[in-house]
Amino acid sequence: GGLLNATFGNATEMIISIYALEHGMVRVVQQSLLGSILSNMLLVLGCAFFCGGICHYKKDQVFNK
């Protein structure tokens, strides 16, 4: 469920992927999935840094421990 939610987050992407698969454009679908996964990973990482900055505003943050 989580993988499908991450890769096919909106209906437009799902429709384009189905159309591309019907017309043999497998590479387009693969690249679309890869882009969606990477953008979701970057969004989560950015949100984690943002929330960490809010929670520990006055402290020095160390990210290598």
MOPAC internal coordinates of N, CA, C and O (Angstrom, degrees):
PM7 1SCF
backbone

  N    0.0000 0     0.00 0     0.00 0    0    0    0
  C    1.4432 1     0.00 0     0.00 0    1    0    0
  C    1.5144 1   112.20 1     0.00 0    2    1    0
  O    1.2310 1   120.57 1   136.08 1    3    2    1
  N    1.3359 1   116.51 1   -43.92 1    3    2    1
  C    1.4549 1   120.16 1  -177.49 1    5    3    2
  C    1.5169 1   112.72 1   -66.64 1    6    5    3
  O    1.2310 1   120.61 1   141.45 1    7    6    5
  N    1.3260 1   116.45 1   -38.55 1    7    6    5
  C    1.4656 1   119.88 1   178.76 1    9    7    6
  C    1.5189 1   111.08 1   -66.27 1   10    9    7
  O    1.2310 1   120.50 1   137.76 1   11   10    9
  N    1.3270 1   116.64 1   -42.24 1   11   10    9
  C    1.4682 1   119.40 1   177.44 1   13   11   10
  C    1.5180 1   110.96 1   -64.59 1   14   13   11
  O    1.2310 1   120.27 1   141.15 1   15   14   13
  N    1.3175 1   117.08 1   -38.85 1   15   14   13
  C    1.4644 1   120.29 1   178.64 1   17   15   14
  C    1.5243 1   110.58 1   -65.61 1   18   17   15
  O    1.2310 1   120.20 1   141.49 1   19   18   17
  N    1.3245 1   117.22 1   -38.51 1   19   18   17
  C    1.4632 1   120.59 1  -179.30 1   21   19   18
  C    1.5211 1   111.77 1   -72.26 1   22   21   19
  O    1.2310 1   120.20 1   144.25 1   23   22   21
  N    1.3334 1   117.22 1   -35.75 1   23   22   21
  C    1.4589 1   119.06 1  -175.07 1   25   23   22
  C    1.5189 1   113.16 1   -90.45 1   26   25   23
  O    1.2310 1   120.04 1   143.50 1   27   26   25
  N    1.3201 1   117.52 1   -36.50 1   27   26   25
  C    1.4634 1   120.67 1  -179.76 1   29   27   26
  C    1.5255 1   109.13 1  -114.63 1   30   29   27
  O    1.2310 1   120.66 1  -119.73 1   31   30   29
  N    1.3262 1   116.33 1    60.27 1   31   30   29
  C    1.4497 1   120.77 1  -174.71 1   33   31   30
  C    1.5109 1   114.29 1   -68.02 1   34   33   31
  O    1.2310 1   119.40 1   150.96 1   35   34   33
  N    1.3004 1   118.75 1   -29.04 1   35   34   33
  C    1.4626 1   118.91 1  -179.19 1   37   35   34
  C    1.5293 1   110.66 1  -129.19 1   38   37   35
  O    1.2310 1   121.31 1   -19.79 1   39   38   37
  N    1.2892 1   115.10 1   160.21 1   39   38   37
  C    1.4700 1   121.31 1  -174.72 1   41   39   38
  C    1.5262 1   111.97 1   -67.77 1   42   41   39
  O    1.2310 1   119.83 1   146.26 1   43   42   41
  N    1.3127 1   117.93 1   -33.74 1   43   42   41
  C    1.4627 1   120.77 1  -179.52 1   45   43   42
  C    1.5252 1   111.05 1   -61.39 1   46   45   43
  O    1.2310 1   120.82 1   134.86 1   47   46   45
  N    1.2992 1   116.03 1   -45.14 1   47   46   45
  C    1.4645 1   119.84 1   179.44 1   49   47   46
  C    1.5290 1   110.64 1   -64.27 1   50   49   47
  O    1.2310 1   120.35 1   142.38 1   51   50   49
  N    1.3101 1   116.93 1   -37.62 1   51   50   49
  C    1.4639 1   121.20 1   178.50 1   53   51   50
  C    1.5320 1   110.53 1   -64.39 1   54   53   51
  O    1.2310 1   120.13 1   135.47 1   55   54   53
  N    1.3244 1   117.35 1   -44.53 1   55   54   53
  C    1.4660 1   121.34 1  -179.33 1   57   55   54
  C    1.5247 1   110.77 1   -64.60 1   58   57   55
  O    1.2310 1   120.46 1   135.74 1   59   58   57
  N    1.3201 1   116.72 1   -44.26 1   59   58   57
  C    1.4667 1   120.18 1   179.30 1   61   59   58
  C    1.5256 1   110.72 1   -63.91 1   62   61   59
  O    1.2310 1   120.38 1   141.01 1   63   62   61
  N    1.3213 1   116.88 1   -38.99 1   63   62   61
  C    1.4665 1   120.35 1   179.08 1   65   63   62
  C    1.5238 1   111.67 1   -65.19 1   66   65   63
  O    1.2310 1   120.16 1   137.49 1   67   66   65
  N    1.3224 1   117.30 1   -42.51 1   67   66   65
  C    1.4640 1   120.49 1   178.36 1   69   67   66
  C    1.5253 1   110.45 1   -63.82 1   70   69   67
  O    1.2310 1   120.48 1   135.86 1   71   70   69
  N    1.3242 1   116.68 1   -44.14 1   71   70   69
  C    1.4684 1   120.96 1   178.44 1   73   71   70
  C    1.5291 1   110.53 1   -60.79 1   74   73   71
  O    1.2310 1   120.71 1   135.06 1   75   74   73
  N    1.3315 1   116.26 1   -44.94 1   75   74   73
  C    1.4645 1   120.02 1  -178.68 1   77   75   74
  C    1.5248 1   111.15 1   -64.97 1   78   77   75
  O    1.2310 1   120.05 1   140.68 1   79   78   77
  N    1.3292 1   117.51 1   -39.32 1   79   78   77
  C    1.4642 1   119.71 1   178.37 1   81   79   78
  C    1.5210 1   111.62 1   -66.32 1   82   81   79
  O    1.2310 1   120.30 1   141.91 1   83   82   81
  N    1.3310 1   117.04 1   -38.09 1   83   82   81
  C    1.4642 1   120.19 1   178.57 1   85   83   82
  C    1.5231 1   111.82 1   -64.25 1   86   85   83
  O    1.2310 1   120.47 1   151.48 1   87   86   85
  N    1.3304 1   116.71 1   -28.52 1   87   86   85
  C    1.4628 1   120.80 1  -178.61 1   89   87   86
  C    1.5291 1   112.21 1  -101.99 1   90   89   87
  O    1.2310 1   120.35 1  -164.39 1   91   90   89
  N    1.3189 1   116.93 1    15.61 1   91   90   89
  C    1.4587 1   121.25 1   173.84 1   93   91   90
  C    1.5099 1   115.71 1    75.34 1   94   93   91
  O    1.2310 1   119.59 1  -159.97 1   95   94   93
  N    1.3135 1   118.38 1    20.03 1   95   94   93
  C    1.4627 1   121.61 1  -179.53 1   97   95   94
  C    1.5315 1   109.98 1   -96.12 1   98   97   95
  O    1.2310 1   121.31 1  -113.50 1   99   98   97
  N    1.3175 1   115.09 1    66.50 1   99   98   97
  C    1.4634 1   120.62 1  -176.50 1  101   99   98
  C    1.5265 1   110.92 1   -65.80 1  102  101   99
  O    1.2310 1   120.43 1   142.34 1  103  102  101
  N    1.3149 1   116.78 1   -37.66 1  103  102  101
  C    1.4705 1   120.66 1  -178.53 1  105  103  102
  C    1.5308 1   111.25 1   -62.62 1  106  105  103
  O    1.2310 1   120.24 1   142.94 1  107  106  105
  N    1.3191 1   117.14 1   -37.06 1  107  106  105
  C    1.4681 1   120.97 1   178.08 1  109  107  106
  C    1.5264 1   110.10 1   -62.84 1  110  109  107
  O    1.2310 1   120.72 1   137.13 1  111  110  109
  N    1.3226 1   116.23 1   -42.87 1  111  110  109
  C    1.4664 1   120.40 1  -179.89 1  113  111  110
  C    1.5265 1   110.37 1   -66.72 1  114  113  111
  O    1.2310 1   120.15 1   139.16 1  115  114  113
  N    1.3278 1   117.32 1   -40.84 1  115  114  113
  C    1.4597 1   120.43 1   178.83 1  117  115  114
  C    1.5253 1   111.24 1   -61.81 1  118  117  115
  O    1.2310 1   120.44 1   135.11 1  119  118  117
  N    1.3152 1   116.75 1   -44.89 1  119  118  117
  C    1.4591 1   120.32 1  -179.66 1  121  119  118
  C    1.5257 1   111.53 1   -67.41 1  122  121  119
  O    1.2310 1   120.61 1   144.24 1  123  122  121
  N    1.3137 1   116.43 1   -35.76 1  123  122  121
  C    1.4604 1   120.78 1   177.47 1  125  123  122
  C    1.5239 1   111.06 1   -64.16 1  126  125  123
  O    1.2310 1   120.68 1   136.62 1  127  126  125
  N    1.3293 1   116.31 1   -43.38 1  127  126  125
  C    1.4642 1   120.43 1   178.09 1  129  127  126
  C    1.5210 1   111.18 1   -64.57 1  130  129  127
  O    1.2310 1   120.55 1   137.01 1  131  130  129
  N    1.3203 1   116.56 1   -42.99 1  131  130  129
  C    1.4562 1   120.69 1   179.41 1  133  131  130
  C    1.5262 1   111.14 1   -62.22 1  134  133  131
  O    1.2310 1   120.32 1   135.25 1  135  134  133
  N    1.3165 1   117.00 1   -44.75 1  135  134  133
  C    1.4615 1   120.60 1   178.32 1  137  135  134
  C    1.5101 1   112.37 1   -62.73 1  138  137  135
  O    1.2310 1   120.38 1   140.22 1  139  138  137
  N    1.3093 1   116.88 1   -39.78 1  139  138  137
  C    1.4562 1   120.85 1   179.39 1  141  139  138
  C    1.5239 1   111.20 1   -65.91 1  142  141  139
  O    1.2310 1   120.39 1   136.41 1  143  142  141
  N    1.3163 1   116.87 1   -43.59 1  143  142  141
  C    1.4665 1   120.63 1   179.58 1  145  143  142
  C    1.5231 1   110.64 1   -64.43 1  146  145  143
  O    1.2310 1   120.03 1   135.55 1  147  146  145
  N    1.3301 1   117.54 1   -44.45 1  147  146  145
  C    1.4673 1   120.48 1  -179.69 1  149  147  146
  C    1.5212 1   111.80 1   -64.49 1  150  149  147
  O    1.2310 1   120.16 1   138.36 1  151  150  149
  N    1.3216 1   117.31 1   -41.64 1  151  150  149
  C    1.4632 1   119.16 1  -179.83 1  153  151  150
  C    1.5209 1   111.17 1   -66.59 1  154  153  151
  O    1.2310 1   119.95 1   143.03 1  155  154  153
  N    1.3257 1   117.69 1   -36.97 1  155  154  153
  C    1.4612 1   119.87 1   177.21 1  157  155  154
  C    1.5231 1   111.38 1   -67.42 1  158  157  155
  O    1.2310 1   120.19 1   142.55 1  159  158  157
  N    1.3277 1   117.24 1   -37.45 1  159  158  157
  C    1.4646 1   119.86 1   178.12 1  161  159  158
  C    1.5233 1   110.61 1   -64.81 1  162  161  159
  O    1.2310 1   120.26 1   137.06 1  163  162  161
  N    1.3250 1   117.12 1   -42.94 1  163  162  161
  C    1.4592 1   120.42 1   179.70 1  165  163  162
  C    1.5206 1   111.38 1   -66.70 1  166  165  163
  O    1.2310 1   120.03 1   143.93 1  167  166  165
  N    1.3269 1   117.56 1   -36.07 1  167  166  165
  C    1.4566 1   120.83 1   178.02 1  169  167  166
  C    1.5200 1   110.61 1   -63.90 1  170  169  167
  O    1.2310 1   120.18 1   135.15 1  171  170  169
  N    1.3243 1   117.26 1   -44.85 1  171  170  169
  C    1.4652 1   120.84 1  -179.89 1  173  171  170
  C    1.5213 1   110.64 1   -65.25 1  174  173  171
  O    1.2310 1   119.66 1   137.15 1  175  174  173
  N    1.3239 1   118.26 1   -42.85 1  175  174  173
  C    1.4577 1   121.32 1   178.81 1  177  175  174
  C    1.5275 1   110.99 1   -63.12 1  178  177  175
  O    1.2310 1   120.38 1   136.86 1  179  178  177
  N    1.3229 1   116.88 1   -43.14 1  179  178  177
  C    1.4578 1   120.41 1   178.00 1  181  179  178
  C    1.5162 1   112.28 1   -63.37 1  182  181  179
  O    1.2310 1   120.34 1   139.45 1  183  182  181
  N    1.3245 1   116.95 1   -40.55 1  183  182  181
  C    1.4727 1   120.68 1   177.29 1  185  183  182
  C    1.5214 1   110.91 1   -64.55 1  186  185  183
  O    1.2310 1   120.15 1   142.20 1  187  186  185
  N    1.3369 1   117.31 1   -37.80 1  187  186  185
  C    1.4638 1   120.70 1   178.81 1  189  187  186
  C    1.5274 1   110.69 1   -64.43 1  190  189  187
  O    1.2310 1   120.06 1   135.76 1  191  190  189
  N    1.3280 1   117.48 1   -44.24 1  191  190  189
  C    1.4617 1   120.20 1   177.56 1  193  191  190
  C    1.5281 1   111.10 1   -64.80 1  194  193  191
  O    1.2310 1   120.25 1   139.93 1  195  194  193
  N    1.3148 1   117.13 1   -40.07 1  195  194  193
  C    1.4609 1   121.25 1  -179.65 1  197  195  194
  C    1.5262 1   110.89 1   -63.74 1  198  197  195
  O    1.2310 1   120.72 1   132.70 1  199  198  197
  N    1.3268 1   116.22 1   -47.30 1  199  198  197
  C    1.4717 1   119.91 1   179.96 1  201  199  198
  C    1.5232 1   111.10 1   -66.11 1  202  201  199
  O    1.2310 1   120.28 1   142.65 1  203  202  201
  N    1.3295 1   117.07 1   -37.35 1  203  202  201
  C    1.4633 1   120.07 1   176.18 1  205  203  202
  C    1.5172 1   111.59 1   -63.62 1  206  205  203
  O    1.2310 1   120.59 1   143.02 1  207  206  205
  N    1.3258 1   116.48 1   -36.98 1  207  206  205
  C    1.4591 1   119.82 1   177.36 1  209  207  206
  C    1.5124 1   112.80 1   -67.77 1  210  209  207
  O    1.2310 1   120.35 1   144.88 1  211  210  209
  N    1.3244 1   116.93 1   -35.12 1  211  210  209
  C    1.4622 1   120.41 1   178.20 1  213  211  210
  C    1.5263 1   110.78 1   -71.25 1  214  213  211
  O    1.2310 1   120.53 1   136.23 1  215  214  213
  N    1.3319 1   116.60 1   -43.77 1  215  214  213
  C    1.4740 1   120.54 1  -176.68 1  217  215  214
  C    1.5202 1   112.16 1   -69.76 1  218  217  215
  O    1.2310 1   119.64 1   145.35 1  219  218  217
  N    1.3152 1   118.29 1   -34.65 1  219  218  217
  C    1.4686 1   122.26 1  -175.74 1  221  219  218
  C    1.5292 1   109.45 1  -118.26 1  222  221  219
  O    1.2310 1   120.84 1  -126.66 1  223  222  221
  N    1.3214 1   116.00 1    53.34 1  223  222  221
  C    1.4620 1   121.41 1  -172.60 1  225  223  222
  C    1.5219 1   112.40 1   -65.51 1  226  225  223
  O    1.2310 1   119.67 1   135.93 1  227  226  225
  N    1.3142 1   118.23 1   -44.07 1  227  226  225
  C    1.4692 1   121.77 1  -173.98 1  229  227  226
  C    1.5287 1   113.12 1   -89.27 1  230  229  227
  O    1.2310 1   119.35 1   173.03 1  231  230  229
  N    1.3184 1   118.85 1    -6.97 1  231  230  229
  C    1.4613 1   121.98 1  -175.18 1  233  231  230
  C    1.5254 1   110.53 1   -99.41 1  234  233  231
  O    1.2310 1   121.43 1   -23.86 1  235  234  233
  N    1.3372 1   114.86 1   156.14 1  235  234  233
  C    1.4620 1   119.79 1   171.09 1  237  235  234
  C    1.5162 1   108.02 1   -76.51 1  238  237  235
  O    1.2310 1   120.65 1   -51.17 1  239  238  237
  N    1.3105 1   116.37 1   128.83 1  239  238  237
  C    1.4568 1   120.28 1  -179.21 1  241  239  238
  C    1.5246 1   109.81 1   -98.83 1  242  241  239
  O    1.2310 1   121.19 1   -45.08 1  243  242  241
  N    1.3223 1   115.34 1   134.92 1  243  242  241
  C    1.4596 1   122.26 1   177.79 1  245  243  242
  C    1.5174 1   107.00 1  -119.80 1  246  245  243
  O    1.2310 1   120.28 1   -54.99 1  247  246  245
  N    1.3290 1   117.06 1   125.01 1  247  246  245
  C    1.4569 1   121.08 1  -174.31 1  249  247  246
  C    1.5220 1   113.48 1  -104.70 1  250  249  247
  O    1.2310 1   119.68 1  -176.08 1  251  250  249
  N    1.3403 1   118.21 1     3.92 1  251  250  249
  C    1.4625 1   118.93 1  -177.18 1  253  251  250
  C    1.5239 1   112.95 1  -110.16 1  254  253  251
  O    1.2310 1   119.30 1  -160.57 1  255  254  253
  N    1.3284 1   118.94 1    19.43 1  255  254  253
  C    1.4693 1   121.09 1   178.92 1  257  255  254
  C    1.4929 1   110.31 1  -113.14 1  258  257  255
  O    1.2310 1   120.10 1   180.00 1  259  258  257

